[in-house]
Amino acid sequence: MCQKLAGLERAVVDFASGFEPAVISAAEAEKVMERAARIEHAAAAVKALAAARMSETELWGLGGDRSPAHMLARRTGQTVSGAAQQLEAAKKLKNHPKTAAAARAGKLSPQQTAAITDAASADPKAENDLLALAARASLGELRDEAARRKAAAEDQEEKHRRIHAERHVRSWTGPDGAWRLSASGPPECGAAFMARLQPIIDRVFKKARAEGRHEPLEAYGFDALMQLAQCGDEVPKARAGTTKVLVRVDFETLFRGYAAEGEVCEIAGFGPIPVSVVNEILAQPDSFLAAVITKGQKLTGVAHLGRRPTAAQVSGLQWLYPTCAAEGCSAPARQWDHREDWTRTHRTPFDGIDGFCCHDHDKKTYQGWALVDGVGKRAFVPPDDPRHPNNAAKDDRERPPPRAA
């Protein structure tokens, strides 16, 4: 087996040594990238499975490493946390043959494999759904859905107590000399913190644009964090209609006190929380908080004649689109877009609005891209795609009428 693997290694190394990207076309480069990714993923699965096998013996400790994860990280040049995640996922693969087959075939990255096996270990019925989602969604979207499926099978009160007990803030200086900060704690605390930070980010962003400066949003976030540390209680308030902490809970869940299968109790964009935390949040008079209580899976709102959504509609939209509506995009939704041009209808119905990130909104506005028909996360396609609403409408017009009976 090792000889066969050595032959594969030589073949890949020989190809990489002679690979000249400048002499191939963009279309060929895309195909090479995809094939290389599948090879990389398949090799990662083999590596993790072999490391998991070695972790069952005493061999990993002969080098003086603290744990199998430390050994894997040292030998492969990755982080200890990443190695630990791969080892854990590899150990779980034997209980999830479909995910194992996809990982061995190179269809799943190590991060996708870890997300699916983690959720499927708590809810075996989630495996098929998550494998289908991994084929079309971003890693962030997959992780979010995996977290929801896992949460539905866990004791949320116990999980929340554990997260609270393990809360921490860590600060260190990296090898490049940059100061780094990491925090971990309950999701409602993170949501409240970001609700305080976002208005400052908005203010910093506007000031930079007025001065003609264009920097990454993350840079403005750092500046806002420093201002937050200095301004104490003088925190600017979010403008009306930009609620940041949005609790979504099914009516039956709130009434019963816990979520049953298929029900949701979460902070939009931050993840599941127990009902006891929802009750605590709703009891706090805070302009940064809003709740969307639904009955069943459908959320509807009231249309009005203004161009911008009302504050109530925005709260519902922030639940429906915590991230961009374009499938595969994990960026926050920043633009509320009318599916039917407002200049023609002069109406703003809740179920006629989509949430876009700035990048995808520009693609829709200036390049003719569009979401396929539907609501919520769905495919975002260019003008020549047959699924584009304009092309679908054209097909309907050109289809001959049905013959009379």
N, C-alpha and C positions, 0 to 999 in steps of 0.2 A: 504493500500500500504506500509506504513512504517513497519507494522508487518511482511509482506512478505519479505521486504528488510532486516529486523532484522534477520529473519531466515536464509537468504542467508549469511549474515555477520557471524553468528555463525558457519555455516557450513564451510565457508572458513577459519575462524580463527581456528576452531578445526582441520581442515586438516593441516594447516600450523604449528600448535603446535606439531602435531605428525609426521611431515614429516622428514624423515631421508635420505638425499641424498646418504649417503655412502652405503646403502643396495640395491640400484637399479642399473640396468645396464646403460651403456652410452646411448643405444638406448631409454630406458625408460626415462632417464633424458631429452633427446631431446624432447620427446613427452610432458613431464610434463612442460618443459619450454615454448613450443608453446601454450599449453592450458592455462597456467598461464598468458601468454601475452595477449591472447584473452579475458580472464576474466578481466585483468587489463584495457585493452582498452575499453571494454564495460562499466566497472564501471566508467572510466574517462569520457565517453560520458554522462552517467547518471548524474554524479557529475556536469559537466559543464552546462548541460541543466537545472538542478535544481538551480544552482547558477545564471544562466541567468534569470530564472523566478524570483528569489528573488531580482535581481538587478532592476527589473521593479517596485518594491515597495519601501517603506521607511524602511523596516525592516533591510536592510544591514547597515544603518547608526546608529542604536541604540547602537552599540558597540563602537562608536566614530571613526570608520575607515574613512579614507580620500576618498575612492572610493570603489565600489563593488570589484574591483580587489585587493585592499588592504585587504578587508574583506576575500576574498577567499584565498589569500596567507597566511594570519594569521591563518585561521581556518584549512587549509590543509597542511601547512608546505612547501609551494613552493615559488618560486620567484614571485614578483609582475608582472614582465614582462611576465612570463609564465602564470600566472593567467589571465592577461589581454588578452593574445592571445587566451586562451581557451574560455573566455567569448565572445570574438568577433566571434570566429568560431561557438559557440553554437547559437548565435543570427542569424547567416547566414544560419544555417542548415535547417530552415523551408523553405527556397527558393531552397534548393538542396536536394530533397528527396532521391536520389540515394546515395549521400554521407552520409546522415543521417542514412540510412538503414545499410550501411557498417560500420559506426562508432558504431551504436547500437549492431551490430553483432560481434564487437570486431575485425574486419578486418583492422581497421585503428588506428594508434596511435594518440594521441592528436596533435602531430606535423604534421603528414600527413593530418589529417582533416583540420587543420588551413591552410596548403599550398593549398589544393584543393579548399576550400571554398573561400579563398582570390582571387585565379585566376578565379574561376567560377563566382564570383560576377561581375568581369569585362568582362569575356567572357564565357557565359553559355555553348557554344559549346565545351569548354575545359574539362568539367566535366568528360565525358565518357573516354576520352583519359588519363586523369590524374588518374582516378580510375584504369584503366588497367595498367598504369605505376607503380602505388603504389604496385601492387601485385608482381612485379618482380624486381624493382629497389631499390636502396638505398634511404634514406631520402634526402641526398644531391642532387642526380640526380633528384628526384621528385621536390625539391625546385627550382632547376635550370630551369627545364622545365615549372614549374608553373610561375616563374618569366618571362620567355619568352612569355608565353601565355598572361599574364597580361599586359606586356609591349606593345604587339601588339594592345591592346585595349585602351591604355592610350595615352595621349598627352605627348610625350617624352620631348618636350621642357619645358613644365610646370613642369613635374616631375623633370627634371634636375635642374631647378631653385629652386625648393623646397629643393632638397637634398643639393644643394650648400648653401642655406640660413640656413639650419639646421646643417651645418658641425661643428664638435667639436672634441676636444681631452680631455679625462678625465683621471685623475690619482688619485689613492687612495690606501690605505693599507687595505688588507683583514683581516678578523678575525684571520687568521693563521699567521699574521705578514708579509706576502709576499706583495711586491709592485705590483700593477696591472696597466695596461695601456689599454685604449680603444679609438679608433678613428673611426669617421664616416664622409664620404664625397663622392664626385662624383667618379664613378668607374674609370675614366681615371686617376684621381690623385692616387688612390690606385694601379693601374697597373704600373704607372710610378715609384711610391715609391718601389714596389716590384722588379721592373726591376733594380733599383739601389742596392737593398739589396741582390738579389740572387747571384751576383758574389762574394760578401763577404761571404755569407753562403757557397758557393762552396769552397772558400779558407779556411775557418775555418774547414770545413768537411775534406778536404785533409790533413790539418795539424794534426787534431785529429787522423786520420787513420795512418799517418806516425809515430805518437807517441804511437800507439797501444791503443788509447782510443776509446770506443764505447758508445756513448750517443744518446739519442733521437734527431731526426732532429730539433725538436722544441727548444732544448737546444742550438744547434748551431745557430738557428735563433735569439735567444736572444743575444748570443755573437756577432753576426753580427750587430744587432741593436745598441748595445753599441759601436762597432767600427765605425759604420756609424755616430753616434753622435760625435765622436772624430776626424774623418778624414777629415771633411769639404768637400772641392771640390776634394780631392784626392780619388775618388771612382774608384775601379778597373772596367774595362770594361768586358762585357760578351764576351766569346770567339766566334769566327765566327760560325754561324749556330745555336746559342742558343738564338734567339730573344725571348724576354719576353713579350713585349707589342704587341699583335697581334690583329689588327682590321679586322673584317670580315664584309663586306657590299655587298649586292646584287647590281649589276650594275644599275638596274632600280631604286633602292632606292637612290643611290648616284646621279644619273642624275635628278631624280624627286625632291629630297630634303626631302623626308619623306618616311617611310616604309609603304607599303600597306599590306593587309592580306597575310600571308604566306611568307613575305620577312623578311630578317634578317639584323640588324645593331647593332653590339655588339663588345665588347672587349672580346676575348676568355678567359673564366675563370672568368670574372668579371661582365658580364651582359650587357644588352641593353644600348645604348646611342643614343642621337639624331644625325641626320646627320650633324648638325652644328658643333658638337664636332669632328666628323670624319674629316671634312674639316680643322678644326684647327690643329688636330694631323698631318694630311698629309702635312700641310704647315711647320711643324717643322722638320728641318734636325737633325735627332737623330738616332744614331746607334742602339738604343734599340727598334725602331719602325719598324713595317712591316705591310703591308696591303694585305689582300686576297680579291680580287674583283671577285665575281662569277656571272654567268649568269644562272639562274635556280638553281636546287638543286645539280647538279653534279660538283665536283671539280676534275680536272685531272691534271697530271703533266708529265714531260718528264723523261723517264727511262734513266739511265746511267750505265756504266760498273763498277763503284766503289762500294765498299761494304757499305759505309756510304751514307745516303741521302745527296743531295746537300743542300745548304743553302735555296734555293727556295723551295725545297721539304719539308724541315723541317718547314718552315713557314706554308705551307699548312697542314702538319701533326699536328702542334700545334693547328690549328683551328679545324681539324677533331677530335683530341683527346686531349682536354684540361684536361681530366681525363682518367684514365686507360680504355682500350677498354672492359674489363671484366664487364659485366652487374652486377650492384650491388656494384661496387667498385668506390669510390669517390676520391681515391688517385691520385695525379698528375702523368701523363705519363712521365716516365723517360727513358724508353728503346724503341728504334725503332726496331721492330722484323720483319724479312722476313717471309712471309707465306710459300714460297718455299725456301728451303735451298740455300743460296747464293753460296755455294761451288759447287752446281750442275748447277745453271743457270747463275752465274756470271752477274746478272742483278739486278738493284734496281729500279723497277717500283714504282711510287707513289702509285698506287692503289693495290700494293702487299705488303704493309707495315702496321703493326698494332702498336699502342702505348700501352705499358704496364707500370704499376708501378713495382718497383723492386721485390716485393713479388710475384706477379702473373707471372712475367717473369721467376723467379726461378722455379715456379710450372710447367710452360711450358717446361723449359729446362731440369729439373732434375726429374720431376714426370710424364711427359707425358700428362699434361692437354693441352687443345686446345680450341680455339674459334670455334664456329659453323660457317659454311659457311656464307659469307656476308661481309659487310663493316660497320665500325662504331661500336657503342655500341651493343654487342650481348652476348649471353650466353657463359660462360666459363665452360667447362665440363671435368670431369676426363676421363681416358682412357677407362673405361668400359661403358661409357654412349653411348647409340645408336646414339646420335647426333654427336659424335666425328667424325671428318672428316675421320679418318682411318676406323672406323666402317661403315660409310656411303659408302665409296669407296668399302669396302669388300662386303656390301650388293649388290652393283651394279654389282660386278664381279660374285657373286653367283646367281644372278637372271637369270632364264633361258631366252634364246633369244625369241623374239616374234615369234609366229607361222606364217608361210607363209600364205598369203591370198589365 
